[in-house]
Amino acid sequence: MVPLSWYIVLSAIVFSIGVFGFLARRNLIIVFMSVELMLNSVNISLVAFSHYLQSMRGQILVFFIITVAAAEAAIGLAILIAFYRNNPTIKVDEINLLKG
């Protein structure tokens, strides 16, 4: 049986990779993927705690997080495609749409 601490360490590593990708990269697609990594690391820890505590609450919450992540990806990519049609760049530093 795998101890709970291994799952928590795995979740922390995946979350750290997501935070690094979110902060270090300037490509919007990579930023969206990094947010997905962070959400999945939370899912790993929720399922691990749920299994450890013999409760279904964490696993039910994971379904809601997966739903929100799918909606975030669909809406985010739709906005990205609409923005790319007007400005042929997807780098965060070069987007100045809201500057006055």
KOLGU-225579 format. One record per atom (N, C-alpha, C): chain; residue number from 1; x, y, z; residue in one letter. Coordinates in pm, whole numbers. Example, Ala and Ser with C-alpha at 12.3 -4.5 7.8 and 13.67 -1.06 7.14 Angstrom:
BEGIN
A, 1, 1319, -569, 780, A
A, 1, 1230, -450, 780, A
A, 1, 1320, -330, 780, A
A, 2, 1285, -225, 708, S
A, 2, 1367, -106, 714, S
A, 2, 1290, 3, 787, S
END
This chain:
BEGIN
A, 1, 85, -118, 0, M
A, 1, 0, 0, 0, M
A, 1, 89, 125, 0, M
A, 2, 52, 221, -82, V
A, 2, 129, 344, -94, V
A, 2, 86, 440, 17, V
A, 3, 183, 496, 91, P
A, 3, 146, 588, 199, P
A, 3, 90, 720, 146, P
A, 4, 15, 786, 232, L
A, 4, -48, 913, 195, L
A, 4, 56, 1020, 162, L
A, 5, 168, 1017, 230, S
A, 5, 270, 1121, 210, S
A, 5, 325, 1119, 68, S
A, 6, 330, 1005, 2, W
A, 6, 379, 998, -135, W
A, 6, 284, 1073, -230, W
A, 7, 156, 1058, -208, Y
A, 7, 59, 1129, -290, Y
A, 7, 69, 1280, -269, Y
A, 8, 89, 1320, -145, I
A, 8, 101, 1462, -115, I
A, 8, 228, 1519, -177, I
A, 9, 337, 1444, -173, V
A, 9, 461, 1489, -237, V
A, 9, 442, 1499, -388, V
A, 10, 377, 1401, -448, L
A, 10, 349, 1405, -592, L
A, 10, 263, 1526, -626, L
A, 11, 161, 1551, -545, S
A, 11, 75, 1666, -567, S
A, 11, 152, 1796, -555, S
A, 12, 241, 1806, -459, A
A, 12, 322, 1927, -442, A
A, 12, 417, 1948, -560, A
A, 13, 474, 1840, -610, I
A, 13, 565, 1852, -725, I
A, 13, 488, 1898, -849, I
A, 14, 373, 1838, -875, V
A, 14, 293, 1876, -992, V
A, 14, 246, 2020, -979, V
A, 15, 204, 2060, -857, F
A, 15, 161, 2198, -835, F
A, 15, 276, 2295, -856, F
A, 16, 395, 2259, -810, S
A, 16, 512, 2345, -829, S
A, 16, 547, 2361, -976, S
A, 17, 537, 2254, -1052, I
A, 17, 560, 2263, -1197, I
A, 17, 458, 2356, -1261, I
A, 18, 333, 2347, -1218, G
A, 18, 229, 2435, -1270, G
A, 18, 253, 2581, -1236, G
A, 19, 294, 2608, -1112, V
A, 19, 322, 2746, -1072, V
A, 19, 441, 2800, -1150, V
A, 20, 545, 2720, -1167, F
A, 20, 661, 2763, -1245, F
A, 20, 622, 2795, -1389, F
A, 21, 543, 2707, -1449, G
A, 21, 498, 2731, -1587, G
A, 21, 411, 2854, -1599, G
A, 22, 329, 2879, -1498, F
A, 22, 242, 2997, -1500, F
A, 22, 322, 3126, -1486, F
A, 23, 424, 3125, -1402, L
A, 23, 501, 3246, -1376, L
A, 23, 613, 3269, -1477, L
A, 24, 673, 3163, -1529, A
A, 24, 792, 3177, -1612, A
A, 24, 761, 3188, -1761, A
A, 25, 655, 3127, -1806, R
A, 25, 626, 3125, -1950, R
A, 25, 537, 3241, -1988, R
A, 26, 547, 3284, -2111, R
A, 26, 467, 3396, -2161, R
A, 26, 373, 3355, -2272, R
A, 27, 368, 3230, -2306, N
A, 27, 277, 3180, -2408, N
A, 27, 144, 3145, -2340, N
A, 28, 33, 3195, -2394, L
A, 28, -96, 3174, -2330, L
A, 28, -136, 3027, -2324, L
A, 29, -98, 2949, -2423, I
A, 29, -132, 2807, -2421, I
A, 29, -59, 2737, -2306, I
A, 30, 67, 2771, -2285, I
A, 30, 143, 2715, -2174, I
A, 30, 85, 2760, -2040, I
A, 31, 37, 2883, -2034, V
A, 31, -25, 2933, -1911, V
A, 31, -152, 2854, -1880, V
A, 32, -235, 2828, -1982, F
A, 32, -355, 2747, -1961, F
A, 32, -319, 2605, -1918, F
A, 33, -217, 2547, -1978, M
A, 33, -174, 2413, -1938, M
A, 33, -122, 2411, -1795, M
A, 34, -56, 2518, -1753, S
A, 34, -5, 2527, -1617, S
A, 34, -118, 2536, -1516, S
A, 35, -223, 2609, -1550, V
A, 35, -340, 2615, -1462, V
A, 35, -404, 2478, -1451, V
A, 36, -411, 2405, -1561, E
A, 36, -465, 2270, -1558, E
A, 36, -380, 2177, -1470, E
A, 37, -249, 2193, -1477, L
A, 37, -162, 2114, -1390, L
A, 37, -188, 2143, -1243, L
A, 38, -207, 2270, -1210, M
A, 38, -235, 2306, -1070, M
A, 38, -369, 2247, -1025, M
A, 39, -470, 2252, -1110, L
A, 39, -599, 2193, -1074, L
A, 39, -588, 2041, -1058, L
A, 40, -511, 1977, -1144, N
A, 40, -494, 1832, -1132, N
A, 40, -416, 1793, -1008, N
A, 41, -323, 1876, -966, S
A, 41, -250, 1845, -842, S
A, 41, -344, 1853, -722, S
A, 42, -436, 1947, -724, V
A, 42, -537, 1953, -618, V
A, 42, -625, 1829, -621, V
A, 43, -658, 1784, -741, N
A, 43, -737, 1661, -754, N
A, 43, -665, 1541, -696, N
A, 44, -536, 1531, -718, I
A, 44, -458, 1419, -663, I
A, 44, -464, 1420, -512, I
A, 45, -444, 1536, -452, S
A, 45, -446, 1542, -306, S
A, 45, -587, 1516, -250, S
A, 46, -691, 1566, -319, L
A, 46, -827, 1541, -271, L
A, 46, -862, 1392, -276, L
A, 47, -825, 1325, -382, V
A, 47, -854, 1181, -392, V
A, 47, -772, 1103, -289, V
A, 48, -649, 1145, -268, A
A, 48, -565, 1075, -169, A
A, 48, -623, 1089, -28, A
A, 49, -661, 1212, 9, F
A, 49, -721, 1232, 141, F
A, 49, -855, 1162, 152, F
A, 50, -932, 1164, 45, S
A, 50, -1061, 1097, 45, S
A, 50, -1045, 946, 68, S
A, 51, -948, 887, 1, H
A, 51, -923, 745, 20, H
A, 51, -870, 716, 161, H
A, 52, -783, 802, 209, Y
A, 52, -724, 783, 342, Y
A, 52, -829, 795, 452, Y
A, 53, -924, 887, 437, L
A, 53, -1027, 910, 538, L
A, 53, -1152, 825, 516, L
A, 54, -1153, 743, 410, Q
A, 54, -1266, 657, 377, Q
A, 54, -1395, 738, 359, Q
A, 55, -1385, 847, 283, S
A, 55, -1498, 934, 257, S
A, 55, -1506, 961, 107, S
A, 56, -1626, 981, 59, M
A, 56, -1646, 1010, -83, M
A, 56, -1651, 1159, -113, M
A, 57, -1642, 1242, -10, R
A, 57, -1656, 1388, -30, R
A, 57, -1548, 1443, -122, R
A, 58, -1425, 1401, -102, G
A, 58, -1316, 1451, -185, G
A, 58, -1331, 1409, -330, G
A, 59, -1375, 1287, -352, Q
A, 59, -1392, 1238, -488, Q
A, 59, -1508, 1307, -559, Q
A, 60, -1611, 1341, -486, I
A, 60, -1722, 1416, -545, I
A, 60, -1677, 1556, -581, I
A, 61, -1596, 1617, -494, L
A, 61, -1543, 1750, -522, L
A, 61, -1452, 1750, -644, L
A, 62, -1382, 1640, -667, V
A, 62, -1296, 1627, -785, V
A, 62, -1378, 1635, -914, V
A, 63, -1497, 1577, -915, F
A, 63, -1581, 1586, -1034, F
A, 63, -1618, 1730, -1065, F
A, 64, -1646, 1810, -962, F
A, 64, -1676, 1951, -984, F
A, 64, -1553, 2026, -1035, F
A, 65, -1436, 1994, -983, I
A, 65, -1314, 2061, -1028, I
A, 65, -1284, 2025, -1173, I
A, 66, -1305, 1899, -1211, I
A, 66, -1284, 1858, -1349, I
A, 66, -1381, 1932, -1442, I
A, 67, -1506, 1951, -1397, T
A, 67, -1604, 2025, -1476, T
A, 67, -1562, 2169, -1495, T
A, 68, -1516, 2233, -1388, V
A, 68, -1471, 2372, -1397, V
A, 68, -1347, 2381, -1486, V
A, 69, -1256, 2284, -1476, A
A, 69, -1136, 2285, -1559, A
A, 69, -1170, 2269, -1707, A
A, 70, -1267, 2185, -1737, A
A, 70, -1307, 2168, -1877, A
A, 70, -1372, 2296, -1931, A
A, 71, -1455, 2359, -1850, A
A, 71, -1516, 2484, -1893, A
A, 71, -1411, 2593, -1909, A
A, 72, -1315, 2599, -1817, E
A, 72, -1207, 2698, -1826, E
A, 72, -1125, 2677, -1952, E
A, 73, -1096, 2553, -1985, A
A, 73, -1018, 2525, -2105, A
A, 73, -1095, 2562, -2231, A
A, 74, -1224, 2528, -2235, A
A, 74, -1304, 2558, -2354, A
A, 74, -1321, 2708, -2374, A
A, 75, -1354, 2779, -2269, I
A, 75, -1375, 2923, -2280, I
A, 75, -1242, 2995, -2304, I
A, 76, -1138, 2951, -2234, G
A, 76, -1007, 3014, -2253, G
A, 76, -954, 2996, -2393, G
A, 77, -967, 2878, -2449, L
A, 77, -920, 2855, -2585, L
A, 77, -1006, 2929, -2688, L
A, 78, -1136, 2941, -2661, A
A, 78, -1222, 3018, -2752, A
A, 78, -1182, 3165, -2752, A
A, 79, -1153, 3220, -2634, I
A, 79, -1108, 3359, -2626, I
A, 79, -973, 3374, -2694, I
A, 80, -886, 3277, -2676, L
A, 80, -754, 3281, -2737, L
A, 80, -763, 3279, -2890, L
A, 81, -849, 3195, -2944, I
A, 81, -866, 3188, -3090, I
A, 81, -926, 3317, -3143, I
A, 82, -1025, 3372, -3073, A
A, 82, -1085, 3499, -3116, A
A, 82, -984, 3612, -3111, A
A, 83, -900, 3613, -3008, F
A, 83, -798, 3717, -2997, F
A, 83, -690, 3700, -3103, F
A, 84, -653, 3575, -3132, Y
A, 84, -548, 3548, -3230, Y
A, 84, -590, 3589, -3370, Y
A, 85, -718, 3586, -3400, R
A, 85, -766, 3628, -3532, R
A, 85, -744, 3777, -3555, R
A, 86, -753, 3856, -3448, N
A, 86, -733, 4001, -3460, N
A, 86, -586, 4040, -3446, N
A, 87, -515, 3978, -3356, N
A, 87, -372, 4005, -3333, N
A, 87, -297, 3874, -3342, N
A, 88, -207, 3858, -3437, P
A, 88, -139, 3730, -3454, P
A, 88, -27, 3707, -3352, P
A, 89, -59, 3713, -3223, T
A, 89, 37, 3681, -3119, T
A, 89, -36, 3617, -3001, T
A, 90, 31, 3526, -2935, I
A, 90, -27, 3466, -2816, I
A, 90, 68, 3480, -2697, I
A, 91, 163, 3572, -2709, K
A, 91, 253, 3598, -2598, K
A, 91, 191, 3700, -2504, K
A, 92, 197, 3670, -2375, V
A, 92, 132, 3755, -2276, V
A, 92, 194, 3894, -2274, V
A, 93, 324, 3905, -2294, D
A, 93, 391, 4035, -2289, D
A, 93, 350, 4127, -2404, D
A, 94, 311, 4071, -2516, E
A, 94, 279, 4151, -2634, E
A, 94, 131, 4188, -2645, E
A, 95, 51, 4139, -2553, I
A, 95, -93, 4168, -2557, I
A, 95, -114, 4300, -2480, I
A, 96, -158, 4401, -2552, N
A, 96, -183, 4530, -2489, N
A, 96, -324, 4580, -2523, N
A, 97, -416, 4490, -2525, L
A, 97, -554, 4521, -2565, L
A, 97, -622, 4615, -2465, L
A, 98, -592, 4601, -2336, L
A, 98, -660, 4680, -2234, L
A, 98, -586, 4808, -2197, L
A, 99, -474, 4834, -2260, K
A, 99, -402, 4958, -2230, K
A, 99, -476, 5077, -2289, K
A, 100, -478, 5185, -2212, G
A, 100, -555, 5301, -2255, G
A, 100, -481, 5407, -2318, G
END
